[in-house]
Amino acid sequence: MLYLFAVIFGFGYGGLAALMSPVPAELFGLRSLGTIVGAVMCSFTIGGAIGPVLAGSIFDMTGSYNSAFLTCVAVGVTGIILSALLRSTSSPG
């Protein structure tokens, strides 16, 4: 089961890394691509630093990771909804 997880996680994370520049370039154009990718990477770093601390605090308060997991789900769903609302600003072609 661990190997299956590793394969699926590897493909997912590899896909994320491969799309880090082309998707913002398609949505917002090349003019501010460096700034946008920098902001995205900064948010990943902040989330990676705050997430475990927040999950640990929630575990300490509740004695379970269920609330921490549900918080992560809520943040993820919010991100998906906000991403779906993005509109392309670059001209086609």
C-alpha positions in Angstrom: 0.0 0.0 0.0 2.9 2.4 0.8 4.4 1.8 -2.7 1.0 2.6 -4.3 0.8 5.8 -2.3 4.3 6.7 -3.3 3.6 6.2 -7.0 0.3 8.2 -6.9 1.9 11.0 -4.8 4.9 11.1 -7.1 2.8 11.6 -10.2 0.6 14.2 -8.4 3.5 16.2 -7.1 5.4 15.9 -10.3 2.4 17.2 -12.2 2.2 20.1 -9.8 5.8 21.1 -10.3 5.4 20.8 -14.1 2.4 23.1 -14.2 3.8 25.7 -11.8 4.8 28.1 -14.5 2.6 27.3 -17.5 -0.7 27.7 -15.7 -0.1 31.2 -14.3 1.5 32.2 -17.7 -1.7 31.1 -19.5 -4.0 32.8 -17.0 -2.1 36.1 -16.4 0.4 36.4 -19.3 4.2 36.6 -19.1 4.5 40.2 -17.9 4.1 39.4 -14.1 4.9 35.7 -14.3 7.9 35.9 -12.0 6.0 37.8 -9.4 3.1 35.4 -9.5 5.2 32.3 -9.3 7.2 33.8 -6.5 4.0 34.6 -4.6 2.7 31.0 -5.1 6.0 29.5 -3.9 6.0 31.8 -0.9 2.4 30.7 0.0 3.5 27.1 -0.3 6.4 27.8 2.1 4.2 29.6 4.6 1.5 26.9 4.4 4.2 24.2 4.9 5.4 26.1 8.0 2.1 26.9 9.5 0.1 23.8 8.6 1.9 21.3 10.9 1.9 23.7 13.8 -1.8 24.4 13.4 -2.6 20.6 13.0 -0.6 19.9 16.2 -2.4 22.7 18.1 -5.7 21.3 17.0 -4.6 17.8 18.0 -3.6 19.1 21.4 -6.9 20.8 21.9 -9.1 18.0 20.7 -7.1 14.8 21.1 -7.8 13.8 17.5 -6.6 14.7 14.1 -10.2 14.7 12.7 -10.7 18.4 13.2 -7.2 19.1 11.7 -8.1 17.0 8.7 -11.5 18.7 8.2 -9.7 22.1 8.4 -7.4 21.0 5.6 -10.3 19.8 3.6 -12.1 23.1 4.0 -9.0 25.1 3.0 -8.5 22.8 0.0 -12.1 23.1 -1.2 -11.9 26.9 -0.7 -8.8 27.0 -2.9 -10.4 24.9 -5.6 -13.5 27.2 -5.6 -11.3 30.3 -5.8 -9.2 28.7 -8.6 -12.3 27.9 -10.6 -13.3 31.6 -10.4 -10.0 32.8 -12.0 -10.4 34.3 -15.4 -7.7 34.4 -18.1 -6.3 37.9 -18.7 -4.0 36.9 -21.6 -5.3 37.1 -25.2 -5.8 33.8 -27.0 -3.2 32.8 -29.5 
